Amino acid sequence: METKDVTFVIVTFNSEKVIFECIDLLPKESKKIIIENSNNLNLKNSLEKKYENLSCLLMNENLGYGKGNNIGIKLSETENVFILNPDVRFKISNLKKFLNIIKNENFVIAAPISNEDSNIFKNNQIIKEVNFVKGFAMLLNKKYLRKNYFDENIFLYLEEIDLCKRVKNDGGRILKVNLPIVHFGGLSHGDRGSEEMEKSRNWHWMWSKFYYQKKHYGYLIGLWSTLPNFLSSLLKYLFYSFTKNSNKKNIYEMRFFGLLNSYLLKKSFYRPNLNKIK
């Protein structure tokens, strides 16, 4: 497998501070499909002007991580699609090593590792079959996925865990490769310090947590596993409201209502307000 045989799909949202450095490190001959969820025309023009083999599609609404990636996957013409977060740094030399390591492997999903994952490998082990990989960098084999892509009901969080579980349930192989890459984390969809993005993250983390449990294990198991989060969020919301700590109050308010709406089987509707993002 060569770099020209891989299409990179990157979903962006308020990512102009990190996306350029990400693409700078990718091979010129590889096609890149950028799904721009904040409808940033200036970013689209800048990307398409600067880079070869790149197309940037503007979405009229924020579709989320899973649905955005699905659009890119379906548009890709190569069998292998590399899902990448814009805050990942993947050097060409390491990419070539990665592709060379897995070229003779039968897999559905393969992924490099972040530094904290290196302890799962024993001795000189290079490849390990696992139950799931993290979504910041994952290579998908479309042939074996058989159009079984990300669950578009999930707006943010646990999309890759859900996909991996379905792949494993179908008998597919998921591989981790002992090749670390740089992932900054928390920068792929807005600044860490943005209050609006923090509210969105907390709402969706709780919504997705229950949805995932309900989907795979049933409503009652989902309820039982997340009830401590629900009660804790409510108590902390009340406490921080009383102590007038607005930052903490907002966080636990969003966690509480994210879970509540998931319990009520409502769609993952919350969207960050672009006008309030720093």
C-alpha positions in Angstrom: 0.0 0.0 0.0 1.4 3.4 -1.1 0.5 6.9 0.0 -1.3 7.5 -3.3 -3.7 4.6 -2.4 -5.0 6.5 0.6 -7.5 9.3 0.9 -7.4 11.5 4.0 -10.8 12.6 5.3 -10.7 15.5 7.9 -13.7 17.0 9.5 -13.1 20.6 10.6 -15.1 23.0 12.8 -13.4 26.2 13.9 -10.1 24.5 13.1 -8.3 27.1 11.1 -5.6 27.4 13.9 -4.5 23.7 13.5 -5.6 22.3 10.1 -2.8 23.9 8.0 0.0 22.3 10.1 -1.8 19.0 9.9 -2.0 19.0 6.1 1.6 20.3 5.7 2.8 17.0 6.9 0.7 14.8 4.6 2.0 13.5 1.3 1.2 15.7 -1.7 0.1 12.7 -3.8 -2.6 11.6 -1.4 -6.1 13.0 -1.9 -7.5 15.0 0.9 -11.2 15.6 1.5 -12.0 18.3 4.1 -15.5 18.5 5.4 -15.9 22.0 6.8 -18.7 22.0 9.4 -18.6 25.7 10.3 -19.2 26.8 6.6 -16.0 28.9 6.6 -15.6 30.0 3.0 -12.3 31.7 3.7 -10.9 28.5 5.0 -12.1 26.6 2.0 -10.5 29.1 -0.4 -7.2 29.1 1.6 -7.0 25.3 1.7 -7.8 24.7 -2.0 -5.4 27.4 -3.1 -2.5 26.2 -1.0 -2.7 22.4 -1.4 -2.7 19.9 -4.3 -5.2 17.0 -4.4 -7.4 18.7 -1.8 -11.1 19.5 -1.9 -12.9 21.3 0.9 -16.7 20.9 1.1 -18.7 23.5 3.0 -21.7 22.2 5.0 -24.6 24.5 5.5 -25.0 23.2 9.0 -22.9 21.6 11.6 -23.3 17.9 10.8 -21.0 16.6 13.5 -18.0 14.2 13.4 -19.7 11.0 12.2 -21.9 12.3 9.5 -19.1 14.6 8.2 -16.7 11.7 8.0 -19.3 9.5 6.2 -19.7 12.2 3.5 -15.9 12.1 3.0 -15.7 8.3 3.0 -18.5 8.0 0.4 -16.8 10.6 -1.9 -13.4 9.0 -1.7 -12.3 6.9 -4.7 -9.6 4.8 -2.9 -10.3 1.6 -1.0 -8.4 2.9 2.0 -9.6 6.0 3.8 -7.6 7.6 6.7 -9.8 9.5 9.1 -7.7 12.2 10.7 -8.4 14.9 13.3 -7.1 18.4 12.3 -5.0 18.5 15.6 -3.0 15.4 14.6 0.5 15.6 13.3 1.5 12.6 11.1 4.9 12.8 9.4 5.2 11.3 6.0 8.0 9.1 7.1 5.9 7.6 9.9 2.9 7.3 7.6 5.0 5.3 5.1 6.2 3.0 8.0 2.6 2.5 9.1 1.4 1.6 5.6 4.3 -0.8 5.1 3.6 -2.5 8.4 0.0 -3.3 7.6 0.2 -3.8 3.9 -0.1 -7.6 4.2 -2.6 -7.6 7.1 -6.2 -8.5 6.8 -8.0 -5.7 8.7 -11.1 -3.5 8.7 -9.7 -0.8 10.9 -6.0 0.0 11.7 -4.6 2.8 13.7 -1.4 4.3 15.1 -1.2 5.0 18.8 -0.9 8.0 21.1 2.0 7.9 23.5 -0.1 6.7 26.4 -1.0 3.5 24.5 2.6 2.3 24.0 2.4 0.2 27.2 0.0 -2.3 25.6 2.7 -3.8 23.4 5.0 -6.5 24.8 8.7 -6.8 23.9 9.2 -6.0 20.2 5.5 -6.4 19.3 4.5 -4.2 16.3 0.9 -5.1 15.7 -1.8 -5.9 18.3 -5.4 -6.9 17.6 -7.7 -4.9 19.8 -11.4 -4.3 20.4 -11.3 -0.6 19.6 -9.1 2.3 18.6 -9.3 6.1 19.2 -10.9 8.1 16.4 -8.2 10.8 16.0 -6.4 8.7 13.4 -7.8 5.5 12.0 -7.4 3.8 8.6 -10.6 2.3 7.2 -10.8 -0.5 4.6 -14.0 0.3 2.8 -14.1 -3.1 1.1 -14.6 -4.9 4.4 -16.6 -2.2 6.1 -19.3 -2.8 3.5 -20.8 0.7 3.8 -21.2 0.1 7.6 -19.9 3.6 8.5 -20.3 5.9 11.5 -23.7 6.1 13.2 -25.1 9.5 12.2 -27.3 9.7 15.2 -24.2 10.5 17.2 -23.1 14.1 16.8 -20.0 13.9 18.9 -18.1 11.3 21.1 -18.1 7.5 21.0 -18.7 7.3 17.2 -15.5 5.4 16.7 -16.2 3.1 19.7 -19.6 2.3 18.3 -18.1 1.6 14.8 -15.4 -0.6 16.3 -17.9 -2.6 18.3 -20.0 -3.2 15.2 -16.9 -4.3 13.3 -15.9 -6.7 16.0 -19.5 -8.1 16.2 -19.2 -8.7 12.5 -16.0 -10.7 12.9 -13.7 -7.9 11.6 -10.1 -7.3 12.7 -9.1 -4.0 14.3 -5.4 -3.4 14.6 -3.2 -1.1 16.6 0.3 -0.4 15.2 3.1 0.4 17.6 3.9 3.7 15.9 3.1 6.8 18.0 1.9 10.0 16.4 1.3 13.4 17.9 -2.3 14.2 18.9 -2.8 17.5 20.8 -6.4 16.6 21.8 -9.3 19.0 22.4 -8.3 21.3 19.6 -10.0 19.7 16.6 -13.3 21.5 17.0 -12.5 24.9 18.7 -10.3 26.3 21.4 -10.0 24.4 24.7 -10.8 27.7 26.5 -14.0 28.4 24.6 -17.0 28.3 27.1 -19.4 27.6 24.3 -17.4 24.6 23.0 -17.0 23.3 26.6 -20.7 23.4 27.0 -21.2 21.5 23.8 -18.6 18.9 24.7 -20.2 18.2 28.1 -23.7 18.0 26.7 -22.7 15.5 23.9 -20.4 13.4 26.1 -23.3 12.6 28.3 -25.9 12.2 25.5 -23.6 9.8 23.6 -22.7 7.8 26.7 -26.3 6.8 27.3 -27.1 6.4 23.7 -24.2 4.0 23.2 -25.1 1.9 26.2 -28.8 1.8 25.2 -28.0 0.9 21.6 -25.8 -2.1 22.4 -27.1 -3.3 25.8 -30.6 -2.0 26.2 -32.4 0.9 27.8 -32.2 -0.4 31.4 -28.5 -1.1 31.3 -27.9 2.3 29.8 -29.9 3.9 32.5 -28.2 2.0 35.3 -24.7 2.7 34.0 -25.3 6.5 33.6 -27.6 7.1 36.6 -24.6 8.1 38.9 -23.6 10.7 36.3 -27.1 12.0 36.1 -27.5 12.4 39.9 -24.0 13.8 40.3 -24.6 16.3 37.6 -27.8 17.5 39.1 -26.3 17.9 42.6 -23.3 19.7 41.4 -25.4 22.0 39.2 -27.4 23.0 42.2 -24.3 23.4 44.4 -22.5 25.6 41.9 -25.7 27.6 41.3 -25.8 28.3 45.0 -22.1 29.2 45.2 -22.5 31.3 42.0 -19.7 29.5 40.2 -21.0 30.1 36.7 -18.3 28.1 34.9 -18.9 24.9 36.9 -22.6 25.5 36.9 -22.7 25.6 33.1 -20.7 22.4 32.8 -22.9 20.3 35.1 -26.1 21.9 33.7 -25.0 20.7 30.2 -24.2 17.2 31.5 -27.5 16.9 33.2 -29.6 18.0 30.2 -27.5 16.0 27.8 -28.3 12.8 29.8 -32.0 13.9 30.3 -32.6 14.4 26.6 -30.9 11.0 25.8 -33.1 9.3 28.4 -36.1 10.9 26.7 -34.9 9.4 23.4 -34.5 12.8 21.9 -32.0 13.4 19.1 -28.6 14.8 19.7 -29.8 18.3 18.9 -27.5 20.7 20.9 -25.2 22.8 18.7 -22.6 25.4 19.8 -23.5 29.0 19.1 -20.9 30.2 16.6 -21.4 33.8 17.6 -20.3 33.1 21.1 -17.2 31.1 20.2 -13.9 32.9 20.8 
